[in-house]
Amino acid sequence: MKKTLTILALALTLGACASAPQLAAPQAIKAPSPILGNTGKYMSPYTEDGTVAPWVEKGRAASAGAGVGGFVGAQAGAKLAESIPFVGGWLGQSVGESVGRQVALKMVGGEEFIKANSDMSFNTVNELAVYMYARNSSHKDFAEVLDLTQKIYPDLKQAYYPAIVAASRAAR
């Protein structure tokens, strides 16, 4: 019986691995060309020379502030959920993301500071995601920079993985 369960568990694990999308190595993905300058909608958290942008350096403390915003939104969502089932939780998350973004923006110096201290930008969140993965994922602070950038651009959180999967497919 034990042997059968082990074989079943192994088969399920291998089946799950086979069905998961395979991500290409960062260097195998063609990075989109950035807009040199800050005229795009999404500012790059890295500079042209691959270093962290000044607004990211300034915003390292923003993670704690965005967490506070998420907590405030979750509390508002819990109150709403008491009176409006299902919708309250969704609304609370939305409020939390909005408040978290505002707190994070304030911690990094605001949108004007971000623009003034960015030398690359992108028109779409998918371009930003793929560029960051292809060009910057080996940077020692990548996880922290990605987290902060997702707080500044909440749509990057949902778009990041699907954009990398699509770019990986295109790289084959």
PyRosetta script that sets phi, psi and omega in degrees:
from pyrosetta import init, pose_from_sequence

init()
pose = pose_from_sequence("MKKTLTILALALTLGACASAPQLAAPQAIKAPSPILGNTGKYMSPYTEDGTVAPWVEKGRAASAGAGVGGFVGAQAGAKLAESIPFVGGWLGQSVGESVGRQVALKMVGGEEFIKANSDMSFNTVNELAVYMYARNSSHKDFAEVLDLTQKIYPDLKQAYYPAIVAASRAAR")
pose.set_psi(1, -44.7)
pose.set_omega(1, -179.6)
pose.set_phi(2, -62.5)
pose.set_psi(2, -40.7)
pose.set_omega(2, 179.8)
pose.set_phi(3, -64.7)
pose.set_psi(3, -39.3)
pose.set_omega(3, 179.1)
pose.set_phi(4, -64.2)
pose.set_psi(4, -42.9)
pose.set_omega(4, 178.7)
pose.set_phi(5, -65.0)
pose.set_psi(5, -38.4)
pose.set_omega(5, 178.5)
pose.set_phi(6, -64.4)
pose.set_psi(6, -44.0)
pose.set_omega(6, 179.2)
pose.set_phi(7, -65.2)
pose.set_psi(7, -40.9)
pose.set_omega(7, 178.4)
pose.set_phi(8, -63.0)
pose.set_psi(8, -44.8)
pose.set_omega(8, 179.2)
pose.set_phi(9, -62.5)
pose.set_psi(9, -41.5)
pose.set_omega(9, 178.3)
pose.set_phi(10, -63.9)
pose.set_psi(10, -42.2)
pose.set_omega(10, 179.3)
pose.set_phi(11, -63.9)
pose.set_psi(11, -42.1)
pose.set_omega(11, 178.7)
pose.set_phi(12, -65.6)
pose.set_psi(12, -40.2)
pose.set_omega(12, 178.8)
pose.set_phi(13, -63.9)
pose.set_psi(13, -46.9)
pose.set_omega(13, 179.6)
pose.set_phi(14, -65.0)
pose.set_psi(14, -38.0)
pose.set_omega(14, 178.0)
pose.set_phi(15, -64.5)
pose.set_psi(15, -40.8)
pose.set_omega(15, 178.8)
pose.set_phi(16, -65.7)
pose.set_psi(16, -39.6)
pose.set_omega(16, 179.3)
pose.set_phi(17, -65.6)
pose.set_psi(17, -38.6)
pose.set_omega(17, -177.9)
pose.set_phi(18, -68.9)
pose.set_psi(18, -29.3)
pose.set_omega(18, -177.0)
pose.set_phi(19, -87.9)
pose.set_psi(19, -15.2)
pose.set_omega(19, 179.4)
pose.set_phi(20, -72.7)
pose.set_psi(20, 141.1)
pose.set_omega(20, 178.7)
pose.set_phi(21, -62.0)
pose.set_psi(21, 140.9)
pose.set_omega(21, 178.7)
pose.set_phi(22, -91.1)
pose.set_psi(22, 124.9)
pose.set_omega(22, 177.3)
pose.set_phi(23, -89.2)
pose.set_psi(23, 133.9)
pose.set_omega(23, 176.3)
pose.set_phi(24, -72.9)
pose.set_psi(24, 154.7)
pose.set_omega(24, 174.3)
pose.set_phi(25, -61.9)
pose.set_psi(25, 145.7)
pose.set_omega(25, -178.2)
pose.set_phi(26, -51.4)
pose.set_psi(26, -41.5)
pose.set_omega(26, -177.5)
pose.set_phi(27, -70.7)
pose.set_psi(27, -14.8)
pose.set_omega(27, 178.7)
pose.set_phi(28, -85.9)
pose.set_psi(28, -12.2)
pose.set_omega(28, -177.8)
pose.set_phi(29, -93.1)
pose.set_psi(29, 136.3)
pose.set_omega(29, 176.5)
pose.set_phi(30, -79.3)
pose.set_psi(30, 114.0)
pose.set_omega(30, -179.9)
pose.set_phi(31, -74.5)
pose.set_psi(31, 137.1)
pose.set_omega(31, 175.3)
pose.set_phi(32, -64.6)
pose.set_psi(32, 152.0)
pose.set_omega(32, 177.5)
pose.set_phi(33, -76.0)
pose.set_psi(33, 127.0)
pose.set_omega(33, 178.1)
pose.set_phi(34, -76.5)
pose.set_psi(34, 161.9)
pose.set_omega(34, 170.0)
pose.set_phi(35, -83.2)
pose.set_psi(35, 122.0)
pose.set_omega(35, 176.9)
pose.set_phi(36, -75.8)
pose.set_psi(36, 115.9)
pose.set_omega(36, -174.2)
pose.set_phi(37, 115.6)
pose.set_psi(37, -171.3)
pose.set_omega(37, -173.6)
pose.set_phi(38, -116.7)
pose.set_psi(38, 34.0)
pose.set_omega(38, -177.7)
pose.set_phi(39, -88.9)
pose.set_psi(39, -9.4)
pose.set_omega(39, 177.8)
pose.set_phi(40, -78.0)
pose.set_psi(40, 172.9)
pose.set_omega(40, -179.4)
pose.set_phi(41, -77.2)
pose.set_psi(41, -31.7)
pose.set_omega(41, -175.4)
pose.set_phi(42, -116.4)
pose.set_psi(42, 118.5)
pose.set_omega(42, 179.5)
pose.set_phi(43, -81.7)
pose.set_psi(43, 139.3)
pose.set_omega(43, 177.9)
pose.set_phi(44, -75.7)
pose.set_psi(44, 136.4)
pose.set_omega(44, 176.8)
pose.set_phi(45, -77.7)
pose.set_psi(45, -5.0)
pose.set_omega(45, 177.3)
pose.set_phi(46, -116.5)
pose.set_psi(46, 151.7)
pose.set_omega(46, 178.0)
pose.set_phi(47, -89.7)
pose.set_psi(47, 173.5)
pose.set_omega(47, -179.0)
pose.set_phi(48, -56.7)
pose.set_psi(48, -32.6)
pose.set_omega(48, -179.6)
pose.set_phi(49, -87.4)
pose.set_psi(49, 6.6)
pose.set_omega(49, 175.0)
pose.set_phi(50, 88.4)
pose.set_psi(50, 5.0)
pose.set_omega(50, 177.1)
pose.set_phi(51, -90.2)
pose.set_psi(51, 164.2)
pose.set_omega(51, 179.9)
pose.set_phi(52, -72.0)
pose.set_psi(52, 135.0)
pose.set_omega(52, 179.9)
pose.set_phi(53, -65.0)
pose.set_psi(53, 149.9)
pose.set_omega(53, -179.9)
pose.set_phi(54, -55.4)
pose.set_psi(54, -33.7)
pose.set_omega(54, 179.9)
pose.set_phi(55, -68.5)
pose.set_psi(55, -27.9)
pose.set_omega(55, 176.4)
pose.set_phi(56, -71.5)
pose.set_psi(56, -44.4)
pose.set_omega(56, 177.4)
pose.set_phi(57, -56.6)
pose.set_psi(57, -44.9)
pose.set_omega(57, -179.4)
pose.set_phi(58, -66.6)
pose.set_psi(58, -29.5)
pose.set_omega(58, -173.9)
pose.set_phi(59, -94.0)
pose.set_psi(59, 10.9)
pose.set_omega(59, -179.9)
pose.set_phi(60, -58.1)
pose.set_psi(60, -27.8)
pose.set_omega(60, 177.9)
pose.set_phi(61, -81.3)
pose.set_psi(61, -7.7)
pose.set_omega(61, -176.0)
pose.set_phi(62, -66.9)
pose.set_psi(62, -25.6)
pose.set_omega(62, -179.2)
pose.set_phi(63, -57.9)
pose.set_psi(63, -43.0)
pose.set_omega(63, 179.3)
pose.set_phi(64, -65.7)
pose.set_psi(64, -41.2)
pose.set_omega(64, 179.7)
pose.set_phi(65, -65.3)
pose.set_psi(65, -40.6)
pose.set_omega(65, 179.5)
pose.set_phi(66, -68.0)
pose.set_psi(66, -33.5)
pose.set_omega(66, 176.1)
pose.set_phi(67, -63.4)
pose.set_psi(67, -38.6)
pose.set_omega(67, 176.8)
pose.set_phi(68, -63.1)
pose.set_psi(68, -42.7)
pose.set_omega(68, 178.4)
pose.set_phi(69, -61.5)
pose.set_psi(69, -42.0)
pose.set_omega(69, 177.5)
pose.set_phi(70, -62.9)
pose.set_psi(70, -38.5)
pose.set_omega(70, 178.7)
pose.set_phi(71, -65.2)
pose.set_psi(71, -44.9)
pose.set_omega(71, 178.9)
pose.set_phi(72, -60.1)
pose.set_psi(72, -44.2)
pose.set_omega(72, 179.1)
pose.set_phi(73, -64.5)
pose.set_psi(73, -39.3)
pose.set_omega(73, 178.8)
pose.set_phi(74, -64.3)
pose.set_psi(74, -38.7)
pose.set_omega(74, 178.1)
pose.set_phi(75, -65.6)
pose.set_psi(75, -42.5)
pose.set_omega(75, 177.0)
pose.set_phi(76, -62.9)
pose.set_psi(76, -40.3)
pose.set_omega(76, 178.2)
pose.set_phi(77, -63.6)
pose.set_psi(77, -39.4)
pose.set_omega(77, 179.1)
pose.set_phi(78, -63.7)
pose.set_psi(78, -41.4)
pose.set_omega(78, 178.0)
pose.set_phi(79, -63.7)
pose.set_psi(79, -44.1)
pose.set_omega(79, 178.3)
pose.set_phi(80, -65.5)
pose.set_psi(80, -37.4)
pose.set_omega(80, -177.8)
pose.set_phi(81, -63.7)
pose.set_psi(81, -27.1)
pose.set_omega(81, 178.2)
pose.set_phi(82, -63.5)
pose.set_psi(82, -33.5)
pose.set_omega(82, -177.2)
pose.set_phi(83, -103.6)
pose.set_psi(83, -23.3)
pose.set_omega(83, -179.1)
pose.set_phi(84, -131.2)
pose.set_psi(84, 92.1)
pose.set_omega(84, -178.6)
pose.set_phi(85, -58.7)
pose.set_psi(85, 149.3)
pose.set_omega(85, 177.7)
pose.set_phi(86, 70.9)
pose.set_psi(86, -51.4)
pose.set_omega(86, -176.3)
pose.set_phi(87, -71.1)
pose.set_psi(87, -36.9)
pose.set_omega(87, -176.8)
pose.set_phi(88, -58.1)
pose.set_psi(88, -44.8)
pose.set_omega(88, -179.7)
pose.set_phi(89, -63.4)
pose.set_psi(89, -42.6)
pose.set_omega(89, 178.6)
pose.set_phi(90, -63.4)
pose.set_psi(90, -44.4)
pose.set_omega(90, -179.8)
pose.set_phi(91, -64.7)
pose.set_psi(91, -40.1)
pose.set_omega(91, 178.6)
pose.set_phi(92, -61.6)
pose.set_psi(92, -41.1)
pose.set_omega(92, 178.2)
pose.set_phi(93, -63.8)
pose.set_psi(93, -43.2)
pose.set_omega(93, 179.7)
pose.set_phi(94, -62.2)
pose.set_psi(94, -44.8)
pose.set_omega(94, 177.9)
pose.set_phi(95, -62.8)
pose.set_psi(95, -42.1)
pose.set_omega(95, 179.3)
pose.set_phi(96, -60.8)
pose.set_psi(96, -43.2)
pose.set_omega(96, 178.4)
pose.set_phi(97, -64.4)
pose.set_psi(97, -41.7)
pose.set_omega(97, -179.4)
pose.set_phi(98, -65.3)
pose.set_psi(98, -46.9)
pose.set_omega(98, 179.1)
pose.set_phi(99, -65.5)
pose.set_psi(99, -42.6)
pose.set_omega(99, 178.6)
pose.set_phi(100, -59.5)
pose.set_psi(100, -41.5)
pose.set_omega(100, 178.6)
pose.set_phi(101, -63.9)
pose.set_psi(101, -43.9)
pose.set_omega(101, -179.8)
pose.set_phi(102, -62.7)
pose.set_psi(102, -40.4)
pose.set_omega(102, 177.9)
pose.set_phi(103, -65.9)
pose.set_psi(103, -45.2)
pose.set_omega(103, 179.8)
pose.set_phi(104, -61.8)
pose.set_psi(104, -43.0)
pose.set_omega(104, 178.2)
pose.set_phi(105, -59.9)
pose.set_psi(105, -42.6)
pose.set_omega(105, 179.9)
pose.set_phi(106, -64.2)
pose.set_psi(106, -40.2)
pose.set_omega(106, -178.5)
pose.set_phi(107, -67.0)
pose.set_psi(107, -30.4)
pose.set_omega(107, -180.0)
pose.set_phi(108, -91.3)
pose.set_psi(108, -0.4)
pose.set_omega(108, 176.3)
pose.set_phi(109, 105.2)
pose.set_psi(109, 3.5)
pose.set_omega(109, 177.6)
pose.set_phi(110, 91.9)
pose.set_psi(110, 168.1)
pose.set_omega(110, -177.2)
pose.set_phi(111, -62.6)
pose.set_psi(111, -36.5)
pose.set_omega(111, 180.0)
pose.set_phi(112, -65.0)
pose.set_psi(112, -40.2)
pose.set_omega(112, 178.9)
pose.set_phi(113, -65.3)
pose.set_psi(113, -41.3)
pose.set_omega(113, 177.9)
pose.set_phi(114, -59.3)
pose.set_psi(114, -50.0)
pose.set_omega(114, -179.6)
pose.set_phi(115, -61.7)
pose.set_psi(115, -43.4)
pose.set_omega(115, -177.7)
pose.set_phi(116, -66.8)
pose.set_psi(116, -22.5)
pose.set_omega(116, -176.2)
pose.set_phi(117, -114.0)
pose.set_psi(117, 26.8)
pose.set_omega(117, 176.8)
pose.set_phi(118, -122.6)
pose.set_psi(118, 134.2)
pose.set_omega(118, 178.4)
pose.set_phi(119, -111.0)
pose.set_psi(119, 2.3)
pose.set_omega(119, 175.5)
pose.set_phi(120, -141.8)
pose.set_psi(120, 147.3)
pose.set_omega(120, 177.6)
pose.set_phi(121, -149.6)
pose.set_psi(121, 173.3)
pose.set_omega(121, -177.1)
pose.set_phi(122, -139.2)
pose.set_psi(122, 150.8)
pose.set_omega(122, 178.0)
pose.set_phi(123, -81.0)
pose.set_psi(123, -26.6)
pose.set_omega(123, -178.1)
pose.set_phi(124, -126.7)
pose.set_psi(124, 154.3)
pose.set_omega(124, 178.3)
pose.set_phi(125, -67.6)
pose.set_psi(125, -32.5)
pose.set_omega(125, 178.1)
pose.set_phi(126, -65.1)
pose.set_psi(126, -40.1)
pose.set_omega(126, 177.0)
pose.set_phi(127, -61.9)
pose.set_psi(127, -43.2)
pose.set_omega(127, 178.1)
pose.set_phi(128, -61.2)
pose.set_psi(128, -45.9)
pose.set_omega(128, -178.7)
pose.set_phi(129, -60.2)
pose.set_psi(129, -49.9)
pose.set_omega(129, -177.1)
pose.set_phi(130, -66.2)
pose.set_psi(130, -42.0)
pose.set_omega(130, 178.5)
pose.set_phi(131, -60.6)
pose.set_psi(131, -46.4)
pose.set_omega(131, -179.7)
pose.set_phi(132, -60.2)
pose.set_psi(132, -43.8)
pose.set_omega(132, -179.8)
pose.set_phi(133, -65.4)
pose.set_psi(133, -48.5)
pose.set_omega(133, -175.1)
pose.set_phi(134, -69.1)
pose.set_psi(134, -37.3)
pose.set_omega(134, -172.3)
pose.set_phi(135, -104.8)
pose.set_psi(135, -25.3)
pose.set_omega(135, -170.0)
pose.set_phi(136, -122.8)
pose.set_psi(136, -2.8)
pose.set_omega(136, -173.0)
pose.set_phi(137, -66.2)
pose.set_psi(137, -15.7)
pose.set_omega(137, 176.9)
pose.set_phi(138, -90.4)
pose.set_psi(138, -2.5)
pose.set_omega(138, 178.5)
pose.set_phi(139, -63.9)
pose.set_psi(139, 140.2)
pose.set_omega(139, -174.9)
pose.set_phi(140, -60.0)
pose.set_psi(140, -28.0)
pose.set_omega(140, -178.9)
pose.set_phi(141, -105.2)
pose.set_psi(141, 19.9)
pose.set_omega(141, -172.6)
pose.set_phi(142, -56.5)
pose.set_psi(142, -46.8)
pose.set_omega(142, -176.9)
pose.set_phi(143, -60.0)
pose.set_psi(143, -43.4)
pose.set_omega(143, 179.6)
pose.set_phi(144, -67.7)
pose.set_psi(144, -41.1)
pose.set_omega(144, 179.2)
pose.set_phi(145, -65.5)
pose.set_psi(145, -43.1)
pose.set_omega(145, 177.8)
pose.set_phi(146, -61.2)
pose.set_psi(146, -44.6)
pose.set_omega(146, 179.6)
pose.set_phi(147, -59.6)
pose.set_psi(147, -47.0)
pose.set_omega(147, 179.2)
pose.set_phi(148, -63.9)
pose.set_psi(148, -43.2)
pose.set_omega(148, -179.7)
pose.set_phi(149, -63.0)
pose.set_psi(149, -36.0)
pose.set_omega(149, 177.2)
pose.set_phi(150, -69.3)
pose.set_psi(150, -26.3)
pose.set_omega(150, 175.5)
pose.set_phi(151, -74.6)
pose.set_psi(151, -35.7)
pose.set_omega(151, 177.6)
pose.set_phi(152, -73.6)
pose.set_psi(152, -40.4)
pose.set_omega(152, 179.2)
pose.set_phi(153, -120.7)
pose.set_psi(153, 84.4)
pose.set_omega(153, -176.2)
pose.set_phi(154, -56.7)
pose.set_psi(154, -27.9)
pose.set_omega(154, 178.8)
pose.set_phi(155, -67.9)
pose.set_psi(155, -18.6)
pose.set_omega(155, 176.3)
pose.set_phi(156, -67.0)
pose.set_psi(156, -30.7)
pose.set_omega(156, -179.4)
pose.set_phi(157, -61.2)
pose.set_psi(157, -44.2)
pose.set_omega(157, 179.5)
pose.set_phi(158, -78.8)
pose.set_psi(158, -30.3)
pose.set_omega(158, -173.8)
pose.set_phi(159, -86.2)
pose.set_psi(159, -22.0)
pose.set_omega(159, -170.6)
pose.set_phi(160, -57.3)
pose.set_psi(160, -61.2)
pose.set_omega(160, -175.6)
pose.set_phi(161, -62.5)
pose.set_psi(161, -48.1)
pose.set_omega(161, 178.4)
pose.set_phi(162, -59.9)
pose.set_psi(162, -35.1)
pose.set_omega(162, 178.9)
pose.set_phi(163, -66.6)
pose.set_psi(163, -38.3)
pose.set_omega(163, 179.5)
pose.set_phi(164, -70.0)
pose.set_psi(164, -38.7)
pose.set_omega(164, 177.6)
pose.set_phi(165, -62.1)
pose.set_psi(165, -46.1)
pose.set_omega(165, 179.8)
pose.set_phi(166, -63.3)
pose.set_psi(166, -42.2)
pose.set_omega(166, 178.7)
pose.set_phi(167, -66.6)
pose.set_psi(167, -33.6)
pose.set_omega(167, 177.5)
pose.set_phi(168, -66.1)
pose.set_psi(168, -41.5)
pose.set_omega(168, 176.9)
pose.set_phi(169, -62.3)
pose.set_psi(169, -41.4)
pose.set_omega(169, -179.7)
pose.set_phi(170, -67.1)
pose.set_psi(170, -25.8)
pose.set_omega(170, -178.2)
pose.set_phi(171, -76.8)
pose.set_psi(171, -15.5)
pose.set_omega(171, -177.4)
pose.set_phi(172, -76.7)
pose.dump_pdb("model.pdb")
